[in-house]
């Protein structure tokens, strides 16, 4: 393993070495192909949802407005980590520049943090829709929704500034080899000089407390939602209410469980293979699967997606016809 064995200061570092996911050319190309397939699936799924919500006026409601924001965050988060890893496999390299690494850490915290805060806002939206339906129009009017979405993005941004500044001002003297396919904070903290990482651990504890507060809010919202749903007399009404909430609950469970395991698992559980699997789970699976989860049982969204797809094929057919003539 090549790299700088000791560093006196992070300022003398000009690049990091990311984890090589494959050592033979065939496996590198296989890794590139798999990551490309997952990345294109995420781009297509989230792109379709953004287009459907933006173009179909029937989907101009708070729930779909938040879903559009979620898709934007998903697109951003998977674009932060996957393309660089794909490029490294394709060009048979492991390097990422110091500034590139800082940008990855910043964007990962910004987009994953923003997504978590947005999922908290979405649980409030579901709570109001089911537990206080008569007040829904007043509490979730468009200006309030824009403010809530903006607060989620801003919280992610502030979180990212805090962690990135704190991490990259630390002296790093344990080499420059990052044991992950992207610049992940826990892996960079392992490169810090002894004791200097304690300040960042303090910041992580503050962030974890905020995230735990959001988690408690989501859990309490769903306790209220399920108790309200179970009181609905008609089976059809209960089914409709559950189908409104279950996609969001599935997305929250997937996101929270993978991120919590990645950042809160005890060091005794840590191994390079497990760390890699967990990182792939939280960095790549939610952005790819979220569009499927949301569109699977949602008739309005399915209809809008069908329109977008048929319109796309129609337009491309007309262009091809015009070019042919």
ZANU-800711 format. One record per residue (C-alpha): residue number from 1; y, x negated, z negated. Coordinates in nm, 4 decimals. Example, Ala and Ser with C-alpha at 12.3 -4.5 7.8 and 13.67 -1.06 7.14 Angstrom:
<1,<-0.4500,-1.2300,-0.7800>>,
<2,<-0.1060,-1.3670,-0.7140>>,
This chain:
<1,<0.0000,0.0000,0.0000>>,
<2,<0.3178,-0.1651,0.1084>>,
<3,<0.6515,-0.1107,-0.0576>>,
<4,<0.8947,-0.2748,-0.2906>>,
<5,<0.7146,-0.3567,-0.6124>>,
<6,<1.0167,-0.3530,-0.8426>>,
<7,<1.3726,-0.2390,-0.7949>>,
<8,<1.6574,-0.3304,-1.0220>>,
<9,<1.8757,-0.0463,-0.9020>>,
<10,<1.8448,0.2594,-0.6821>>,
<11,<2.1452,0.1356,-0.4789>>,
<12,<1.9267,-0.1467,-0.3375>>,
<13,<1.6812,0.1131,-0.2038>>,
<14,<1.7441,0.2138,0.1555>>,
<15,<1.4220,0.4059,0.2204>>,
<16,<1.1201,0.5675,0.0577>>,
<17,<0.7585,0.5768,0.1737>>,
<18,<0.6085,0.9256,0.1799>>,
<19,<0.2414,1.0015,0.1284>>,
<20,<0.0342,0.9416,0.4413>>,
<21,<-0.1790,1.2543,0.4852>>,
<22,<-0.4117,1.0801,0.7330>>,
<23,<-0.4983,0.7201,0.8145>>,
<24,<-0.6681,0.7494,1.1559>>,
<25,<-0.4873,0.8563,1.4741>>,
<26,<-0.7178,1.1577,1.5247>>,
<27,<-0.6551,1.2854,1.1705>>,
<28,<-0.2792,1.2257,1.2069>>,
<29,<-0.2754,1.4411,1.5206>>,
<30,<-0.4878,1.7049,1.3445>>,
<31,<-0.2400,1.7092,1.0527>>,
<32,<0.0481,1.7372,1.3016>>,
<33,<-0.1236,2.0296,1.4810>>,
<34,<-0.2060,2.2181,1.1580>>,
<35,<0.1451,2.1777,1.0178>>,
<36,<0.2930,2.2756,1.3562>>,
<37,<0.0790,2.5929,1.3642>>,
<38,<0.1861,2.6922,1.0111>>,
<39,<0.5520,2.6072,1.0844>>,
<40,<0.5586,2.8125,1.4071>>,
<41,<0.3912,3.1067,1.2281>>,
<42,<0.6634,3.0928,0.9575>>,
<43,<0.9416,3.0676,1.2205>>,
<44,<0.7991,3.3593,1.4186>>,
<45,<0.7330,3.5870,1.1192>>,
<46,<1.0683,3.5298,0.9488>>,
<47,<1.2568,3.5280,1.2813>>,
<48,<1.1099,3.8682,1.3713>>,
<49,<1.2047,4.0151,1.0324>>,
<50,<1.5636,3.8812,1.0558>>,
<51,<1.5982,4.0215,1.4104>>,
<52,<1.4401,4.3580,1.3210>>,
<53,<1.6616,4.4097,1.0128>>,
<54,<1.9773,4.2952,1.1935>>,
<55,<1.9173,4.5086,1.5047>>,
<56,<1.7738,4.8338,1.3626>>,
<57,<2.0455,5.0406,1.1920>>,
<58,<1.7790,5.2380,1.0002>>,
<59,<1.6981,4.9159,0.8132>>,
<60,<2.0567,4.8645,0.6972>>,
<61,<1.9643,4.9457,0.3350>>,
<62,<1.9747,4.7252,0.0218>>,
<63,<1.5984,4.6559,0.0253>>,
<64,<1.6029,4.5255,0.3844>>,
<65,<1.9317,4.3410,0.3342>>,
<66,<1.7651,4.1409,0.0541>>,
<67,<1.4546,4.0954,0.2692>>,
<68,<1.6714,3.9462,0.5472>>,
<69,<1.8161,3.7001,0.2918>>,
<70,<1.4642,3.6160,0.1717>>,
<71,<1.3566,3.5401,0.5294>>,
<72,<1.6600,3.3131,0.5793>>,
<73,<1.5716,3.1220,0.2598>>,
<74,<1.2052,3.0996,0.3670>>,
<75,<1.3045,2.9610,0.7075>>,
<76,<1.5279,2.7037,0.5410>>,
<77,<1.2753,2.5967,0.2777>>,
<78,<0.9864,2.5349,0.5196>>,
<79,<1.2250,2.3560,0.7619>>,
<80,<1.3268,2.1196,0.4786>>,
<81,<0.9782,1.9826,0.4106>>,
<82,<0.7452,2.0306,0.7094>>,
<83,<0.9208,1.8901,1.0233>>,
<84,<0.9739,1.5427,0.8682>>,
<85,<0.6059,1.5229,0.7675>>,
<86,<0.5038,1.6318,1.1195>>,
<87,<0.7317,1.3706,1.2798>>,
<88,<0.5905,1.0966,1.0549>>,
<89,<0.2346,1.1856,1.1559>>,
<90,<0.3272,1.1978,1.5224>>,
<91,<0.5055,0.8602,1.5179>>,
<92,<0.2558,0.7028,1.2752>>,
<93,<0.5149,0.6176,1.0099>>,
<94,<0.5710,0.7033,0.6424>>,
<95,<0.9383,0.6255,0.5938>>,
<96,<1.2263,0.8534,0.4987>>,
<97,<1.5785,0.7161,0.4471>>,
<98,<1.7360,0.7170,0.0995>>,
<99,<1.9961,0.9740,0.2103>>,
<100,<1.7257,1.1789,0.3896>>,
<101,<1.5283,1.1911,0.0654>>,
<102,<1.8359,1.3033,-0.1305>>,
<103,<1.8995,1.5775,0.1296>>,
<104,<1.5374,1.6961,0.0986>>,
<105,<1.5616,1.7172,-0.2818>>,
<106,<1.8957,1.9004,-0.2576>>,
<107,<1.7763,2.1539,0.0037>>,
<108,<1.4432,2.2121,-0.1707>>,
<109,<1.6186,2.2959,-0.4998>>,
<110,<1.8877,2.5007,-0.3228>>,
<111,<1.6481,2.7111,-0.1147>>,
<112,<1.3586,2.7503,-0.3599>>,
<113,<1.6051,2.8203,-0.6432>>,
<114,<1.7967,3.0704,-0.4286>>,
<115,<1.4690,3.2420,-0.3365>>,
<116,<1.3677,3.2791,-0.7009>>,
<117,<1.7058,3.4259,-0.8002>>,
<118,<1.6904,3.6577,-0.4986>>,
<119,<1.3417,3.7790,-0.5993>>,
<120,<1.4931,3.8595,-0.9419>>,
<121,<1.7690,4.0634,-0.7724>>,
<122,<1.5033,4.2398,-0.5600>>,
<123,<1.3131,4.3421,-0.8738>>,
<124,<1.6379,4.5003,-1.0035>>,
<125,<1.6716,4.6851,-0.6710>>,
<126,<1.3149,4.8216,-0.7040>>,
<127,<1.3828,4.9164,-1.0696>>,
<128,<1.6948,5.1164,-0.9778>>,
<129,<1.5188,5.2816,-0.6799>>,
<130,<1.2281,5.4072,-0.8920>>,
<131,<1.3636,5.4451,-1.2457>>,
<132,<1.7201,5.5605,-1.1673>>,
<133,<1.7022,5.7092,-0.8153>>,
<134,<2.0017,5.9418,-0.8672>>,
<135,<2.2287,5.6434,-0.9366>>,
<136,<2.0856,5.4253,-0.6575>>,
<137,<2.3631,5.4910,-0.4027>>,
<138,<2.6325,5.4110,-0.6591>>,
<139,<2.4714,5.1035,-0.8218>>,
<140,<2.3395,4.9485,-0.4996>>,
<141,<2.6353,5.0102,-0.2686>>,
<142,<2.6931,4.7488,0.0015>>,
<143,<2.9607,4.5450,-0.1800>>,
<144,<2.7417,4.5158,-0.4925>>,
<145,<2.4446,4.4039,-0.2788>>,
<146,<2.6518,4.1345,-0.1047>>,
<147,<2.7746,4.0084,-0.4455>>,
<148,<2.4178,3.9948,-0.5827>>,
<149,<2.2860,3.8078,-0.2767>>,
<150,<2.5846,3.5677,-0.2898>>,
<151,<2.5173,3.5046,-0.6611>>,
<152,<2.1532,3.4153,-0.5797>>,
<153,<2.2602,3.1672,-0.3076>>,
<154,<2.5362,3.0210,-0.5305>>,
<155,<2.2968,2.9780,-0.8277>>,
<156,<2.0521,2.7901,-0.6052>>,
<157,<2.3376,2.5723,-0.4748>>,
<158,<2.4682,2.4804,-0.8232>>,
<159,<2.1142,2.4105,-0.9436>>,
<160,<2.0605,2.1801,-0.6439>>,
<161,<2.3882,1.9887,-0.6953>>,
<162,<2.3041,1.9322,-1.0621>>,
<163,<1.9484,1.8046,-1.0029>>,
<164,<2.0267,1.5936,-0.6952>>,
<165,<2.3270,1.4199,-0.8531>>,
<166,<2.1366,1.3597,-1.1758>>,
<167,<1.8245,1.2245,-1.0028>>,
<168,<1.9882,0.9923,-0.7520>>,
<169,<2.2310,0.8442,-1.0061>>,
<170,<1.9277,0.7205,-1.2044>>,
<171,<1.8151,0.3612,-1.1602>>,
<172,<1.4773,0.3567,-0.9820>>,
<173,<1.2699,0.0473,-1.0528>>,
<174,<0.9064,0.1531,-1.0048>>,
<175,<0.8949,0.0858,-0.6313>>,
<176,<0.9727,0.3222,-0.3435>>,
<177,<0.6395,0.4967,-0.2794>>,
<178,<0.6658,0.8766,-0.3198>>,
<179,<0.3209,1.0272,-0.3775>>,
<180,<0.3929,1.3442,-0.1785>>,
<181,<0.4453,1.4517,0.1854>>,
<182,<0.8137,1.5249,0.1092>>,
<183,<1.0649,1.4021,-0.1516>>,
<184,<0.9534,1.6074,-0.4493>>,
<185,<1.1441,1.5667,-0.7757>>,
<186,<0.8471,1.5003,-1.0129>>,
<187,<0.7299,1.2207,-0.7794>>,
<188,<1.0774,1.0593,-0.7699>>,
<189,<1.1021,1.0766,-1.1508>>,
<190,<0.7858,0.8620,-1.1632>>,
<191,<0.9884,0.5866,-0.9896>>,
<192,<1.2629,0.5915,-1.2544>>,
<193,<1.3115,0.3039,-1.4972>>,
<194,<1.1597,0.3750,-1.8382>>,
<195,<1.3611,0.6277,-2.0455>>,
<196,<1.6273,0.6819,-1.7766>>,
<197,<1.4437,0.9938,-1.6559>>,
<198,<1.4886,1.1681,-1.9944>>,
<199,<1.8342,1.2915,-1.8910>>,
<200,<1.6844,1.4625,-1.5835>>,
<201,<1.4078,1.6079,-1.8039>>,
<202,<1.6873,1.7643,-2.0136>>,
<203,<1.8393,1.9216,-1.7008>>,
<204,<1.4930,2.0443,-1.5949>>,
<205,<1.4496,2.2100,-1.9374>>,
<206,<1.7820,2.3965,-1.8911>>,
<207,<1.6720,2.5083,-1.5411>>,
<208,<1.3285,2.6092,-1.6681>>,
<209,<1.4934,2.8193,-1.9426>>,
<210,<1.7049,3.0036,-1.6821>>,
<211,<1.3974,3.0550,-1.4641>>,
<212,<1.2021,3.1814,-1.7642>>,
<213,<1.4852,3.4289,-1.8346>>,
<214,<1.4575,3.5558,-1.4739>>,
<215,<1.0781,3.5770,-1.5113>>,
<216,<1.1109,3.7891,-1.8284>>,
<217,<1.3626,4.0127,-1.6441>>,
<218,<1.1147,4.0619,-1.3558>>,
<219,<0.8269,4.1384,-1.5961>>,
<220,<1.0343,4.3907,-1.7965>>,
<221,<1.1532,4.5556,-1.4714>>,
<222,<0.7927,4.6017,-1.3605>>,
<223,<0.6807,4.7355,-1.7000>>,
<224,<0.9513,5.0057,-1.6627>>,
<225,<0.8663,5.0623,-1.2934>>,
<226,<0.4927,5.1102,-1.3538>>,
<227,<0.5467,5.3401,-1.6525>>,
<228,<0.7847,5.5500,-1.4355>>,
<229,<0.5411,5.5530,-1.1389>>,
<230,<0.2493,5.6651,-1.3580>>,
<231,<0.4589,5.9633,-1.4721>>,
<232,<0.5072,6.0836,-1.1104>>,
<233,<0.2971,6.4041,-1.0864>>,
<234,<0.1964,6.3896,-0.7179>>,
<235,<-0.0519,6.1297,-0.5935>>,
<236,<0.1471,6.0950,-0.2700>>,
<237,<0.4627,6.0150,-0.4698>>,
<238,<0.2793,5.7541,-0.6770>>,
<239,<0.1317,5.5972,-0.3611>>,
<240,<0.4780,5.5776,-0.1967>>,
<241,<0.6327,5.4194,-0.5081>>,
<242,<0.3522,5.1625,-0.5375>>,
<243,<0.3758,5.0709,-0.1681>>,
<244,<0.7514,5.0051,-0.2207>>,
<245,<0.6851,4.7660,-0.5099>>,
<246,<0.3546,4.5924,-0.4440>>,
<247,<0.4773,4.3641,-0.1585>>,
<248,<0.7594,4.2343,-0.3789>>,
<249,<0.5227,4.1881,-0.6738>>,
<250,<0.2746,3.9972,-0.4526>>,
<251,<0.5509,3.7659,-0.3228>>,
<252,<0.6827,3.7016,-0.6766>>,
<253,<0.3318,3.6278,-0.8099>>,
<254,<0.2552,3.3839,-0.5265>>,
<255,<0.5890,3.2036,-0.5571>>,
<256,<0.6071,3.1831,-0.9382>>,
<257,<0.2423,3.0828,-0.9950>>,
<258,<0.2506,2.7946,-0.7423>>,
<259,<0.5935,2.6589,-0.8464>>,
<260,<0.5137,2.6848,-1.2198>>,
<261,<0.1827,2.5057,-1.1714>>,
<262,<0.3526,2.2315,-0.9662>>,
<263,<0.6275,2.1624,-1.2208>>,
<264,<0.4752,2.2605,-1.5569>>,
<265,<0.1152,2.1401,-1.5343>>,
<266,<0.0214,1.8783,-1.7987>>,
<267,<0.0065,1.5148,-1.6761>>,
<268,<-0.3665,1.5058,-1.7594>>,
<269,<-0.4227,1.7578,-1.4785>>,
<270,<-0.2239,1.5517,-1.2304>>,
<271,<-0.4122,1.3789,-0.9493>>,
<272,<-0.2864,1.2850,-0.5996>>,
<273,<-0.5193,1.5364,-0.4297>>,
<274,<-0.4284,1.8242,-0.6661>>,
<275,<-0.0545,1.7454,-0.6459>>,
<276,<-0.0785,1.7567,-0.2660>>,
<277,<-0.2668,2.0898,-0.2595>>,
<278,<-0.0187,2.2487,-0.5029>>,
<279,<0.2813,2.1205,-0.3015>>,
<280,<0.1341,2.2652,0.0205>>,
<281,<0.0721,2.5949,-0.1638>>,
<282,<0.4292,2.6400,-0.2881>>,
<283,<0.6181,2.4732,0.0002>>,
<284,<0.4289,2.6212,0.2948>>,
<285,<0.2262,2.9292,0.1976>>,
<286,<0.5018,3.1671,0.0668>>,
<287,<0.7400,3.1189,0.3658>>,
<288,<0.4512,3.1812,0.6069>>,
<289,<0.2842,3.4695,0.4222>>,
<290,<0.5928,3.6611,0.2982>>,
<291,<0.6656,3.8306,0.6364>>,
<292,<0.3011,3.9455,0.6540>>,
<293,<0.3056,4.0803,0.2975>>,
<294,<0.6255,4.2766,0.3597>>,
<295,<0.5321,4.4191,0.6990>>,
<296,<0.1670,4.5034,0.6237>>,
<297,<0.2212,4.8391,0.4516>>,
<298,<0.5747,4.9153,0.5637>>,
<299,<0.5934,5.1718,0.8447>>,
<300,<0.9725,5.1421,0.8971>>,
<301,<0.9509,4.7652,0.9320>>,
<302,<0.6434,4.7833,1.1597>>,
<303,<0.8269,5.0267,1.3908>>,
<304,<1.1329,4.8012,1.4022>>,
<305,<0.9166,4.4933,1.4706>>,
<306,<0.7364,4.6761,1.7539>>,
<307,<1.0766,4.7573,1.9060>>,
<308,<1.1889,4.3937,1.8838>>,
<309,<0.8642,4.2633,2.0382>>,
<310,<0.8621,4.5193,2.3215>>,
<311,<1.2334,4.4562,2.3877>>,
<312,<1.1639,4.0784,2.4003>>,
<313,<0.8792,4.1215,2.6496>>,
<314,<1.0853,4.3661,2.8565>>,
<315,<1.3830,4.1278,2.8660>>,
<316,<1.1682,3.8252,2.9583>>,
<317,<0.9935,4.0367,3.2251>>,
<318,<1.3287,4.1390,3.3756>>,
<319,<1.4501,3.7753,3.3730>>,
<320,<1.1291,3.6585,3.5427>>,
<321,<1.1622,3.9398,3.8017>>,
<322,<1.5275,3.8485,3.8704>>,
<323,<1.4403,3.4785,3.9096>>,
<324,<1.1489,3.5607,4.1395>>,
<325,<1.3772,3.7635,4.3663>>,
